[in-house]
C-alpha cells in the first residue's frame, strides 16, 4: 500500500463517482467500500445515493484503498478554506481530549503529517514508545498446555484425551508471569493495523521499529467486549491513554468487508456532541474564577420515566441563571425551529430559569437576540429564549479568545 492520497470535503458535501479533488479521483471501488463501511455502522455516517455519497454531521477521517477522505466541519457558508477548518477540527478534538497535540498548527504536529489519521497513528506510536522506555509490565495469568514435567495442576480430561499414549507428557494448568498478557496483546493488534495503513508513508519505519522491539505476544482479535472487561489497577494506569487510542483504532477498523481485498478505517465524530463538549470546556474555563457553576449532562424526569437534559446549566448560588443548548447548524434570519423553542421553554420551566440560550457556531460577528416567550394568562413570572452565535475562526485562524468571547455573547 502506498502513502494514501487525500480528499478533503465538508460535512453535508457529496462525493460522486468520478469526482476529482486535485489529482485524486473518487472511484467506484471507493464508493462500494464506503457503502459497506456505512452499513457496518448502521448507515449513520452518510446517505447513499445513485453513484454518490452525501456526508452527514460526522466529521473526521476515513481511509479505504489508496484514498484518505477527511470530512471537515464548517460553521457557515463562508469561504474559509479547508486548512482553517482542519485546524478548527483538530483544536476541538484537542480541547475535548479526544486528541493530544500541543498546538494546532501543521508545522507543530509534523511537517509530513497531512491528515488526521496520521496524527492519531503518530500519537499512538509515541505512547507505546513511552511505555516501552518506562518498561513494559509483567502480569500473572493461567496457561494450559503439554509439558515434559508436572507443573501446576494436572488437567485430567485433557491428559486422558491427549496423552494416553505419551505417558511422558503432562497436560497442566499453571501460572505464568510474563509480558504476554491481554493489555500487550491489544497494543500489538493496534500496531498491526497501523503497519497496514502506513506502508509507503513516513510512519511505517517508526511502526516497524516499535514492532521489532515489542515483546512477542499471542495474536488476538479484540472486540468491544474485550475492552469492557479490562480492569486497570495502579500498576496499569500508565497504559490508559495508549489503550484508549488502541480502542479507537481497533473498533473502527473494518478488515472483513468483502469488496476485493481492501481494509478500511473510519475515525468519525458526531459534530453535535463535539460542539457541545467544546462549549462546555470553554465555559468552565471562562467561569473558573467566578462564583458560578457550569454543569453538563443534568437530567430530570419528564414523563413516565422519560428524562429531559439540556446541554449546559449555569447556576449562581442556589438558582439557575441560564440554560444553554448548543446547536451545530446554520439558521437563517434569526429563525430557530419551533421544536427548539418548545424545548427551551420546557427547560426554563423545569429548571426554574428565566433565560435559555440557543448557541450556534459562526464565522462572523452576530448580535445576540433575546425574546420573551408569550406570557400565559393568569401565570406569574415569564421567561425568555435567546439566540447567540460564537466565532470559531477569527481572520481564517482559530479564535484564541473563544472563552472570553463566549462569556461576552452570553451576557456575563
C-alpha positions as CSV (number, residue, x, y, z in Angstrom):
1,X,0.0,0.0,0.0
2,X,1.4,3.4,-1.0
3,X,1.0,6.5,1.1
4,X,-2.7,7.4,0.7
5,X,-3.8,10.3,-1.5
6,X,-6.1,12.8,0.2
7,X,-9.6,14.1,-0.5
8,X,-11.0,16.9,1.8
9,X,-14.7,17.5,2.0
10,X,-17.0,19.4,4.3
11,X,-19.9,17.9,6.3
12,X,-23.1,17.6,4.1
13,X,-20.9,17.7,0.9
14,X,-21.4,14.9,-1.7
15,X,-18.8,12.8,-3.5
16,X,-19.9,11.4,-6.8
17,X,-18.1,8.6,-8.6
18,X,-15.7,10.3,-11.0
19,X,-15.3,13.4,-8.8
20,X,-11.7,14.7,-8.8
21,X,-10.2,16.6,-6.0
22,X,-6.8,17.8,-7.3
23,X,-5.2,14.7,-8.8
24,X,-7.3,12.3,-6.7
25,X,-10.4,10.6,-8.2
26,X,-13.2,9.1,-6.2
27,X,-13.8,5.8,-8.0
28,X,-16.5,3.1,-8.0
29,X,-14.3,0.9,-5.7
30,X,-14.1,3.7,-3.1
31,X,-17.9,4.1,-3.4
32,X,-18.6,0.4,-2.9
33,X,-16.3,0.1,0.1
34,X,-17.8,3.2,1.8
35,X,-21.3,1.8,1.3
36,X,-20.3,-1.4,3.1
37,X,-18.5,0.5,5.8
38,X,-21.6,2.7,6.4
39,X,-23.7,-0.5,6.6
40,X,-21.4,-1.8,9.3
41,X,-22.2,1.3,11.4
42,X,-25.9,1.3,10.9
43,X,-25.8,3.7,7.9
44,X,-25.2,6.6,10.3
45,X,-22.2,8.2,8.6
46,X,-23.6,9.2,5.2
47,X,-26.5,8.9,2.9
48,X,-26.0,6.7,-0.2
49,X,-27.5,7.9,-3.5
50,X,-27.1,6.9,-7.1
51,X,-23.3,6.7,-7.5
52,X,-22.7,9.3,-4.8
53,X,-22.1,9.6,-1.0
54,X,-23.5,12.5,0.9
55,X,-21.9,13.1,4.3
56,X,-23.9,13.9,7.4
57,X,-22.9,15.5,10.7
58,X,-20.0,13.1,11.3
59,X,-16.5,14.6,10.9
60,X,-13.0,13.1,11.0
61,X,-11.2,10.8,8.6
62,X,-11.8,7.6,6.6
63,X,-9.2,5.6,4.7
64,X,-10.1,3.0,2.1
65,X,-7.9,1.5,-0.6
66,X,-5.4,4.2,-1.6
67,X,-7.6,7.2,-0.6
68,X,-7.9,9.1,2.7
69,X,-11.1,11.2,3.0
70,X,-11.1,13.9,5.6
71,X,-14.5,15.2,6.5
72,X,-14.3,18.7,8.0
73,X,-16.8,20.8,9.9
74,X,-18.0,24.2,8.7
75,X,-19.9,26.6,10.8
76,X,-21.5,28.7,8.0
77,X,-21.4,29.2,4.2
78,X,-18.3,31.4,4.3
79,X,-15.3,30.9,2.0
80,X,-12.9,29.8,4.8
81,X,-10.5,27.2,3.3
82,X,-10.0,23.6,4.2
83,X,-6.8,24.3,6.1
84,X,-8.6,26.6,8.6
85,X,-11.3,24.1,9.2
86,X,-8.9,21.2,9.5
87,X,-7.2,23.2,12.3
88,X,-10.5,24.0,13.9
89,X,-11.4,20.3,14.0
90,X,-8.0,19.4,15.5
91,X,-8.5,22.1,18.1
92,X,-11.9,20.8,19.0
93,X,-10.6,17.3,19.3
94,X,-7.7,18.5,21.4
95,X,-9.8,20.6,23.8
96,X,-12.3,17.8,24.3
97,X,-9.4,15.4,25.0
98,X,-10.1,13.2,22.0
99,X,-6.7,14.1,20.6
100,X,-3.4,15.1,22.2
101,X,-1.4,17.7,20.3
102,X,0.5,20.5,21.8
103,X,-0.6,23.2,19.4
104,X,-2.9,23.4,16.4
105,X,-0.5,24.1,13.6
106,X,0.6,21.8,10.8
107,X,4.2,22.5,11.4
108,X,4.0,21.6,15.1
109,X,2.1,18.4,14.5
110,X,4.6,17.2,12.0
111,X,5.7,18.6,8.6
112,X,4.8,15.4,6.9
113,X,1.6,14.6,8.7
114,X,-1.1,15.7,6.2
115,X,-4.3,14.2,7.7
116,X,-5.9,13.3,10.9
117,X,-5.3,9.6,10.7
118,X,-1.6,10.2,10.6
119,X,-1.9,12.4,13.7
120,X,-3.7,9.7,15.7
121,X,-1.3,7.0,14.5
122,X,1.7,9.1,15.5
123,X,0.1,9.8,18.9
124,X,-0.4,6.1,19.5
125,X,3.2,5.2,18.4
126,X,4.6,7.8,20.7
127,X,2.5,6.5,23.6
128,X,3.7,2.9,23.1
129,X,7.3,4.0,22.7
130,X,7.0,5.9,26.0
131,X,5.6,2.7,27.7
132,X,8.5,0.6,26.3
133,X,11.0,3.2,27.5
134,X,9.5,3.1,31.0
135,X,9.5,-0.7,31.0
136,X,6.5,-2.9,30.0
137,X,4.8,-4.6,32.9
138,X,4.6,-8.4,33.5
139,X,1.3,-9.9,34.7
140,X,0.3,-13.3,36.1
141,X,-2.1,-15.4,34.0
142,X,-3.1,-19.1,33.9
143,X,-1.8,-21.1,31.0
144,X,-2.7,-24.6,29.8
145,X,-0.5,-26.9,27.8
146,X,1.6,-30.1,27.5
147,X,4.8,-30.1,29.5
148,X,7.5,-32.7,30.0
149,X,7.4,-32.1,33.8
150,X,4.5,-31.8,36.1
151,X,4.0,-28.1,36.9
152,X,0.9,-26.6,38.5
153,X,-2.1,-28.9,38.4
154,X,-2.9,-31.7,36.1
155,X,-6.0,-31.2,33.8
156,X,-7.3,-34.8,33.8
157,X,-9.7,-34.6,30.9
158,X,-7.1,-33.2,28.6
159,X,-4.4,-35.5,30.0
160,X,-6.6,-38.6,29.1
161,X,-7.6,-37.3,25.6
162,X,-4.2,-36.1,24.5
163,X,-1.6,-38.0,26.5
164,X,-3.0,-41.6,26.7
165,X,-0.1,-42.8,24.5
166,X,2.5,-40.2,25.6
167,X,2.9,-41.2,29.2
168,X,6.0,-38.9,29.5
169,X,3.8,-35.7,28.9
170,X,1.7,-33.8,31.4
171,X,-1.2,-31.6,30.4
172,X,-1.2,-29.0,33.1
173,X,-2.6,-25.6,34.1
174,X,0.0,-23.4,35.6
175,X,0.6,-19.8,36.5
176,X,2.9,-17.7,34.2
177,X,4.4,-14.3,35.0
178,X,5.5,-12.5,31.8
179,X,4.6,-9.8,29.2
180,X,2.3,-11.9,27.1
181,X,-1.0,-10.7,28.6
182,X,-4.2,-9.1,27.3
183,X,-3.1,-5.5,27.6
184,X,0.0,-6.1,25.4
185,X,-2.0,-8.3,23.0
186,X,-4.4,-5.3,22.4
187,X,-1.5,-2.9,21.9
188,X,0.1,-5.3,19.5
189,X,-3.1,-5.7,17.5
190,X,-3.3,-1.9,17.1
191,X,0.3,-1.8,16.0
192,X,-0.5,-4.3,13.3
193,X,-3.4,-2.2,12.0
194,X,-1.2,0.9,11.9
195,X,1.5,-1.1,10.0
196,X,-1.1,-1.9,7.2
197,X,-2.2,1.7,6.8
198,X,1.2,3.4,6.9
199,X,3.1,1.3,4.3
200,X,4.8,3.7,1.9
201,X,4.3,6.6,4.4
202,X,6.7,8.3,6.8
203,X,5.3,6.5,9.9
204,X,5.9,3.0,8.5
205,X,9.6,2.8,9.6
206,X,8.7,4.0,13.1
207,X,5.9,1.5,13.4
208,X,8.1,-1.4,12.2
209,X,10.9,-0.4,14.7
210,X,8.4,-0.5,17.6
211,X,7.1,-3.8,16.5
212,X,10.6,-5.3,16.4
213,X,11.3,-4.2,20.0
214,X,7.8,-5.1,21.2
215,X,7.6,-8.5,23.1
216,X,6.3,-11.5,21.2
217,X,2.6,-11.9,22.3
218,X,-0.3,-14.0,21.2
219,X,-2.3,-12.6,18.3
220,X,-5.9,-11.7,19.2
221,X,-8.9,-10.1,17.6
222,X,-10.1,-7.7,20.3
223,X,-13.8,-6.5,20.3
224,X,-15.8,-4.0,22.3
225,X,-16.3,-6.8,24.9
226,X,-12.6,-7.3,25.2
227,X,-12.1,-3.6,26.2
228,X,-15.2,-3.7,28.5
229,X,-13.7,-6.5,30.7
230,X,-10.3,-4.7,31.1
231,X,-9.7,-3.6,34.7
232,X,-6.7,-1.3,35.2
233,X,-5.1,-1.2,38.6
234,X,-2.5,1.2,39.9
235,X,0.2,-0.7,38.1
236,X,-1.5,-0.5,34.7
237,X,-2.5,3.2,34.9
238,X,0.3,4.4,32.6
239,X,-1.4,2.3,29.8
240,X,-4.7,4.3,30.0
241,X,-4.0,6.7,27.1
242,X,-2.5,4.0,24.8
243,X,-5.4,1.7,25.4
244,X,-7.9,4.5,24.7
245,X,-6.3,5.1,21.3
246,X,-6.0,1.4,20.6
247,X,-9.7,1.0,21.3
248,X,-10.5,3.8,18.8
249,X,-8.2,2.2,16.2
250,X,-9.3,-1.4,16.6
251,X,-13.1,-0.9,16.9
252,X,-13.1,1.4,13.9
253,X,-11.1,-0.9,11.7
254,X,-13.1,-3.0,9.2
255,X,-10.9,-5.8,7.9
256,X,-13.6,-8.2,6.9
257,X,-15.6,-6.2,4.4
258,X,-15.6,-8.3,1.3
259,X,-15.2,-5.9,-1.6
260,X,-12.0,-7.2,-3.1
261,X,-9.2,-7.2,-0.5
262,X,-9.4,-3.7,0.9
263,X,-9.2,-2.8,4.6
264,X,-10.8,0.3,5.9
265,X,-10.7,2.5,8.9
266,X,-13.0,5.4,10.0
267,X,-12.4,7.7,12.9
268,X,-15.5,9.9,12.8
269,X,-17.0,12.0,15.4
270,X,-20.6,13.3,15.9
271,X,-20.2,17.1,15.4
272,X,-23.2,17.8,17.6
273,X,-21.6,16.1,20.6
274,X,-18.2,17.6,19.8
275,X,-19.6,21.1,19.7
276,X,-21.5,20.6,23.0
277,X,-18.3,19.3,24.8
278,X,-16.2,22.1,23.2
279,X,-18.6,24.8,24.6
280,X,-18.8,23.1,28.0
281,X,-15.0,23.0,28.4
282,X,-14.6,26.7,27.4
283,X,-17.4,27.8,29.7
284,X,-15.8,26.1,32.6
285,X,-12.6,27.9,31.7
286,X,-14.4,31.2,31.3
287,X,-16.1,31.0,34.7
288,X,-13.3,29.3,36.7
289,X,-12.7,32.4,38.8
290,X,-16.3,33.3,39.4
291,X,-18.9,32.1,41.9
292,X,-20.7,30.3,39.1
293,X,-21.3,26.6,38.5
294,X,-21.2,25.3,34.9
295,X,-22.9,21.9,34.7
296,X,-23.3,19.4,31.9
297,X,-25.4,16.2,31.5
298,X,-28.1,17.2,34.1
299,X,-31.3,15.2,33.6
300,X,-34.8,15.5,35.1
301,X,-37.7,13.1,34.8
302,X,-40.2,14.5,32.3
303,X,-42.9,11.9,31.8
304,X,-43.3,8.2,32.7
305,X,-39.6,7.7,33.3
306,X,-38.6,9.7,30.2
307,X,-36.0,12.3,31.0
308,X,-35.0,15.7,29.5
309,X,-31.5,17.0,29.5
310,X,-30.3,20.5,28.5
311,X,-26.7,20.6,27.2
312,X,-25.4,23.1,29.9
313,X,-26.9,24.6,33.1
314,X,-25.3,27.7,34.6
315,X,-26.0,28.2,38.3
316,X,-25.4,31.1,40.5
317,X,-25.7,30.2,44.2
318,X,-28.9,28.2,44.6
319,X,-30.7,29.3,41.4
320,X,-30.4,28.6,37.7
321,X,-29.0,31.6,35.9
322,X,-29.2,30.2,32.4
323,X,-29.9,27.1,30.3
324,X,-27.8,26.6,27.2
325,X,-28.5,24.3,24.3
326,X,-25.7,24.0,21.7
327,X,-26.8,23.7,18.1
328,X,-24.3,22.8,15.4
329,X,-26.3,24.1,12.5
330,X,-26.9,27.2,10.4
331,X,-30.2,29.1,10.8
332,X,-31.4,32.0,8.6
333,X,-32.7,35.3,9.7
334,X,-32.8,34.6,13.4
335,X,-35.4,31.9,13.0
336,X,-34.9,28.9,15.2
337,X,-37.1,25.8,14.7
338,X,-40.3,25.6,16.6
339,X,-39.2,22.4,18.2
340,X,-36.1,24.0,19.5
341,X,-38.1,26.9,21.1
342,X,-40.5,24.4,22.7
343,X,-37.6,22.5,24.1
344,X,-36.1,25.7,25.6
345,X,-39.5,26.7,27.1
346,X,-39.7,23.3,28.9
347,X,-36.1,23.6,30.1
348,X,-36.8,27.0,31.7
349,X,-39.9,25.6,33.4
350,X,-38.3,22.5,34.8
351,X,-35.0,24.2,35.9
352,X,-36.8,27.4,37.1
353,X,-34.7,29.5,34.8
354,X,-35.6,32.9,33.5
355,X,-33.4,32.7,30.4
356,X,-32.4,30.0,27.9
357,X,-30.0,30.4,25.0
358,X,-29.7,28.5,21.8
359,X,-26.0,28.7,20.9
360,X,-24.9,28.4,17.3
361,X,-21.4,28.5,15.6
362,X,-20.5,31.3,13.3
363,X,-17.6,32.8,11.3
364,X,-18.7,36.4,11.8
365,X,-20.0,38.6,14.5
366,X,-23.7,38.4,15.1
367,X,-25.8,40.2,17.7
368,X,-27.4,38.1,20.4
369,X,-31.2,38.3,20.2
370,X,-33.3,37.6,23.3
371,X,-37.1,37.5,23.1
372,X,-39.6,36.8,25.8
373,X,-41.9,33.8,25.5
374,X,-45.5,35.0,25.3
375,X,-47.0,35.1,28.8
376,X,-49.6,32.6,29.8
377,X,-52.8,34.2,31.2
378,X,-53.0,34.1,35.0
379,X,-49.5,32.7,35.2
380,X,-46.8,34.5,37.2
381,X,-43.2,35.2,36.2
382,X,-42.4,34.8,32.5
383,X,-39.1,33.7,30.9
384,X,-37.2,34.2,27.6
385,X,-35.1,32.5,25.0
386,X,-32.1,34.0,23.2
387,X,-30.2,33.2,20.1
388,X,-26.4,33.6,20.3
389,X,-23.5,33.0,17.9
390,X,-19.8,32.5,18.7
391,X,-17.0,32.7,16.2
392,X,-14.8,29.6,15.9
393,X,-12.4,31.2,13.4
394,X,-11.1,34.8,13.5
395,X,-9.4,36.0,10.4
396,X,-9.1,32.5,9.0
397,X,-7.4,31.2,12.2
398,X,-8.6,29.6,15.4
399,X,-10.3,32.2,17.7
400,X,-7.8,32.5,20.6
401,X,-10.3,34.5,22.7
402,X,-13.0,31.9,22.4
403,X,-13.6,31.5,26.2
404,X,-13.9,35.3,26.9
405,X,-15.9,35.8,23.7
406,X,-18.3,33.1,24.9
407,X,-18.8,34.8,28.2
408,X,-19.4,38.1,26.4
409,X,-22.0,36.8,23.9
410,X,-23.9,35.2,26.7
411,X,-24.2,38.5,28.5
412,X,-22.0,37.8,31.6
